[in-house]
Amino acid sequence: MAQEQQLLQLARVRAAVNSGEARRLREASDLSIGEVARACGVDQSTVWRWERGARKPRGGGALAYGELIDSLRNELHPSTSTHDFGRTSGNSNAAAAVTATAPSEPTNPTT
């Protein structure tokens, strides 16, 4: 992976972690922290810390985590994904679970 692509991948995974999307996607896909950690080559505590904001994703494990998050996003939301890598199958039940757990936008009654 070229350095620019790696930086873009890190930026995407950090945004997904900061927004809570990464955790929602993992949970909607019924994947445990341990399963994700093994797939990314990191310790369970590393993924736990990333998802809770205690650590910033870095290094090769974070890049692998980012690829996994992108794949989950494509799998759950194939028609709305901005990072389509050619995956077209989806799971509407899992997609509904992600939508149901997404935080709602706060409303401001003065505007």
N, C-alpha and C positions, 0 to 999 in steps of 0.2 A: 504494500500500500504506500503510495507516495506521501511525502510529509504533509502536503496541503490537504490531501484526502483524510489523513489521520487527524489533523487538527479539526477539520469539519466534522468528522465522526465524534471526536471528543466533545465538541461544542453541542452536537445533537444529543449525545447521551447525557451530558450535564444538564441540558435544558429539560430533558425527559425526567431526570431524577429530581431536579428542583421543583418541577410542576407536580410531581407525584404520578405522572403518567407511567413511568417505568414500573413502579410497584403495582399500579392498577392493571397494566397489561399482563404482568407476571401472574397476578392473582386471578384475573379473568381467564387466563390460559391454564389455570389449575396446576401451576408449576411451583414447587417449593423453593425456598432460598437455597437449600442444599443442591437441588437439581441444577439450578441456574449457576451456582458457584462452581460445581464440577464441570459444567459445559464451558465455562469461561476460564477455567484454570486458576481460580482464586479460592480463598477460604470462605466459608459461610459467613463469618463475621464481617468480612469485607463487603459482601453484597448487602448485608443487614445495615452496615454503617452508611453505605452509599444511599440506600433507599430512605434512610431516616435523616439524611443531611449531616451526619457526623463526620463524614469524609468525602472528599471530592474524587470522583472516578479518575484514575490515572493509569498509564501504562498499557501493556498488552491485554491485561484482563479487562480493563475498561473498554478497549476497542472491541474485544470479543463480546462484551456485555452490550455495547452499542449495536453491534450487528444483530445480536439476538433480539433486542428491543425493536429494531427496524423490522425484522422478520415477523415478530409478533404483531406489530402494528399493521403490516401488510396482510397478515393472515386474518386479523380481526376486522380490519377496515380496508379491504382491497380497493374499493372505488374511491376512497377519500385520501389515501396515503400520498404523501408528498415525496416518499422515498421508495418508489416501486422498483423492486429488483426482479420483476417478472413473475412473481407469485400471484396466482389468481384465485386460489381456493379460499373460502372463508367459513367462519363458524358464526352464524347469526346469534346463537344463544350466548356465546362468549362476548360477541360485540355488544349485545344488550347489557351484559354484566358490566362491561367497561363504561358504557354510557350511564348506567345507573349509579356507578360509584364516582363519577366525575363530579368535582365540586361545582356548585352553581355560581353564577356570577352575582355578586352583591348588587342590590338595587339601591339607587340613591333617590329618595323621594323628592329632593329639592331640585332635580334637573328635569 
